[in-house]
């Protein structure tokens, strides 16, 4: 079953206002790259080559300046605009035509993932035949997140949104893999008190059928949500520390495409010209 990917890059970004009044949050710099490069790199590491980016109304052209159609990366990128944020499951209704008969991965545009065996873990996610898989990360403050209780064989037993009583420290991150039934299930959801459909309600549909599995990002991996100013700057510090210590770039989308043999040297040269004289171009030259 072919796997497609959706990046949900809409939203108002109110927690980071006034920075996000004129510029979409996913176009802000996260260290030396636009934030959108990080979720895109995750889908590319999962070997997903057909990607839909959902953006706010009127912001498509801004994104296209940066990421036109994906040909320069050996992938296919298309765009859809969202009138207003109506909850994460809306991504599947907006992307219904794009998804067609495929399975689909969803990643939130402001989520950052990093880890040693991440690529293997991601590719495992794309192999699901039926059901859904969520990525979990151990946190010390579960009351701030949607949290899952898991069995010994990583089946999810229970999900609670922002629990008052701590029954698990495994937070549900912004990365999900679904079978094709997700479109049907998303259409059945009713809005919550917030007036939006909720991802936890969507996951509970799979939970009821005992088709919801977990993939755990272990102690060597990191998941950061860059939704608030504090988290945003913590993530920047994390990236700069690792990149400067190791000399490798995190989320260099051209490097991933090149290593996957989706593009050749000519494409790299074109990208170097596109970026102009900068550290990022110098890194591409070294490849």
C-alpha positions in Angstrom: 0.0 0.0 0.0 1.5 3.3 -1.0 2.0 5.7 1.8 1.3 9.4 1.4 2.0 12.2 3.9 0.3 15.3 5.2 1.9 18.2 7.0 -0.6 20.3 8.9 0.9 23.8 8.7 -2.1 26.0 9.3 -3.2 27.4 12.7 -3.0 30.9 14.0 0.2 30.5 16.2 -1.4 32.7 18.8 1.0 31.4 21.5 3.8 33.0 19.6 2.1 36.3 18.8 3.1 39.0 17.7 5.8 37.0 15.8 3.1 35.2 13.9 0.8 38.1 13.0 2.4 38.6 9.6 4.3 35.3 9.0 3.0 31.8 9.4 4.8 30.0 12.3 6.0 27.2 10.1 8.0 29.8 8.0 9.8 31.2 11.0 13.5 30.2 11.3 14.3 27.3 13.6 18.0 27.8 14.0 19.2 28.0 10.4 16.2 26.6 8.5 12.5 27.3 8.2 10.5 25.3 10.7 8.6 23.6 7.9 11.9 21.8 6.8 11.8 19.7 10.0 8.4 17.9 9.6 9.1 17.6 5.9 12.4 15.9 6.6 10.6 13.4 8.9 8.3 12.3 6.1 11.2 12.1 3.7 13.2 10.0 6.2 10.1 7.7 6.2 10.6 7.4 2.4 7.3 9.2 1.8 7.5 11.0 -1.6 4.0 12.3 -2.1 3.2 15.1 0.4 0.4 17.5 0.9 1.0 20.7 2.9 -2.1 22.2 4.4 -1.7 26.0 5.0 -3.8 29.0 6.1 -5.9 30.8 3.5 -3.8 33.2 1.4 -0.4 31.7 2.5 0.2 29.2 -0.2 2.3 31.5 -2.3 4.7 32.2 0.6 5.3 28.4 0.9 5.7 27.9 -2.8 8.6 30.4 -2.9 10.5 28.0 -0.5 9.1 24.6 -1.6 7.6 24.8 -5.1 6.4 21.3 -6.2 9.1 19.1 -4.8 10.8 18.2 -8.1 14.1 19.7 -6.8 13.9 17.1 -4.0 12.7 14.1 -6.1 9.4 14.2 -4.4 5.9 15.6 -5.1 4.5 18.5 -3.0 1.0 19.8 -3.3 -0.9 22.4 -1.3 -4.4 22.9 0.1 -5.6 26.0 2.0 -7.7 25.7 5.2 -10.3 28.4 5.8 -9.8 28.2 9.6 -8.4 25.8 12.1 -11.1 23.2 12.9 -9.1 20.6 14.6 -6.4 18.1 13.4 -8.8 15.5 11.9 -9.9 18.1 9.4 -6.7 17.4 7.6 -8.2 14.1 6.4 -11.3 15.8 5.1 -9.3 18.5 3.3 -6.9 15.9 1.9 -9.6 13.3 0.9 -8.8 13.6 -2.8 -5.1 13.6 -2.2 -5.3 10.5 0.1 -7.5 8.6 -2.4 -7.0 4.9 -1.7 -3.7 5.2 0.1 -2.6 5.0 3.7 -1.5 8.3 5.2 0.9 9.8 7.7 0.1 13.1 9.4 2.7 15.3 11.1 2.1 18.6 12.7 4.0 21.5 11.2 5.5 22.7 14.5 6.8 19.3 15.8 10.5 18.5 16.0 11.7 14.9 16.2 15.3 13.7 16.5 16.9 10.4 17.4 19.5 7.8 16.5 17.2 5.0 15.1 14.5 7.4 14.0 14.6 6.4 10.3 14.1 2.7 11.0 11.2 3.6 13.4 9.6 5.8 10.8 9.8 3.2 8.1 8.1 0.7 10.4 5.3 3.2 10.7 4.7 3.2 7.0 4.3 -0.6 6.9 0.9 -0.7 8.7 -1.7 -2.7 6.8 -4.7 -1.7 8.9 -5.3 0.4 11.9 -3.3 3.3 13.2 0.0 3.9 14.9 0.9 6.9 17.1 4.4 8.0 18.3 4.8 8.3 22.0 7.4 10.1 24.0 8.1 9.9 27.8 7.4 13.2 29.5 7.6 14.4 33.1 4.5 16.6 32.9 1.8 14.4 31.3 -1.0 16.7 32.5 -0.1 19.0 29.6 -0.6 16.4 26.9 -2.8 13.8 25.5 -1.5 10.6 27.2 -1.6 6.9 26.3 -1.5 3.8 28.5 0.2 0.9 26.7 0.4 -2.9 27.1 3.6 -4.9 27.1 3.4 -5.4 23.3 2.8 -1.7 22.7 -1.0 -1.9 22.1 -2.7 1.2 23.4 -5.2 0.4 26.2 -6.4 3.9 27.0 -6.1 7.6 25.9 -6.8 10.6 28.1 -6.5 14.2 27.1 -4.6 16.3 29.7 -5.2 13.8 32.6 -5.8 15.2 36.1 -4.5 11.9 37.7 -1.2 10.6 36.4 -1.8 7.1 34.9 1.0 7.2 32.3 4.0 9.4 31.3 3.7 8.6 27.6 2.6 11.7 25.7 1.0 11.4 22.2 3.3 13.4 19.8 2.2 15.1 16.6 3.1 12.2 14.3 0.6 9.6 13.3 0.2 6.8 10.7 -3.2 5.7 9.5 -4.9 3.2 7.2 -7.3 4.4 4.6 -10.3 4.3 6.9 -9.2 7.5 8.5 -11.1 9.7 6.0 -14.4 7.9 6.9 -13.7 8.1 10.6 -12.8 11.8 10.4 -16.1 12.6 8.7 -18.0 10.9 11.6 -16.5 13.1 14.3 -18.6 15.7 16.1 -16.9 19.0 17.3 -15.9 19.1 21.0 -16.7 21.9 23.4 -13.9 23.9 21.8 -15.8 23.8 18.5 -13.2 21.7 16.8 -12.9 18.0 16.1 -10.3 16.3 18.3 -7.5 13.9 17.3 -8.0 11.9 20.5 -11.6 11.2 19.4 -10.3 10.0 16.1 -7.7 7.7 17.8 -10.4 6.3 20.1 -12.3 5.0 17.0 -9.2 2.8 16.3 -8.8 2.0 20.0 -12.4 0.6 20.1 -11.5 -1.8 17.3 -8.2 -2.7 19.0 -6.3 -1.3 16.0 -4.2 1.4 17.7 -0.5 0.7 18.2 2.3 2.7 19.7 5.8 3.4 18.6 7.9 4.7 21.4 10.7 7.3 20.9 13.2 6.0 23.3 15.6 7.7 25.7 18.1 8.5 22.9 15.4 10.4 20.9 13.8 13.8 21.3 10.4 15.2 20.6 9.8 18.9 21.0 6.7 20.9 20.3 7.7 24.4 19.2 4.3 26.0 19.8 5.4 28.4 22.6 8.2 30.9 22.7 10.0 28.9 25.5 9.8 25.6 23.6 10.8 27.3 20.4 14.0 28.7 21.8 14.8 25.5 23.6 14.5 23.7 20.3 16.8 26.2 18.6 19.4 25.7 21.4 19.1 21.9 21.0 19.7 22.1 17.2 22.6 24.5 17.4 24.3 22.4 20.0 24.1 19.2 18.0 24.9 20.7 14.6 27.9 22.6 15.9 29.2 19.7 17.9 28.8 17.1 15.2 29.1 19.1 12.0 26.0 17.4 10.6 22.8 19.2 9.8 19.4 18.2 11.2 16.6 18.3 8.6 18.7 19.1 5.5 16.1 18.0 3.0 18.5 18.0 0.1 20.9 15.7 1.9 18.0 13.3 2.7 16.9 13.3 -1.0 20.5 12.8 -2.2 21.1 9.9 0.2 17.8 8.3 -0.8 19.1 8.6 -4.4 16.0 10.7 -5.4 18.3 13.5 -6.8 21.7 13.8 -8.2 24.6 16.3 -8.1 22.9 18.5 -10.7 20.0 19.0 -8.4 22.3 19.9 -5.5 24.1 22.5 -7.7 20.7 24.0 -8.5 19.8 24.2 -4.8 23.1 25.8 -4.0 22.3 28.5 -6.6 18.8 28.8 -5.1 20.0 29.5 -1.6 23.0 31.7 -2.6 26.1 32.2 -0.5 25.3 31.0 3.0 26.3 28.3 5.5 23.5 26.0 4.2 24.9 26.1 0.7 28.4 25.4 2.0 27.1 22.3 3.7 25.4 21.2 0.4 28.8 21.7 -1.4 30.4 19.3 1.0 27.9 16.5 0.1 
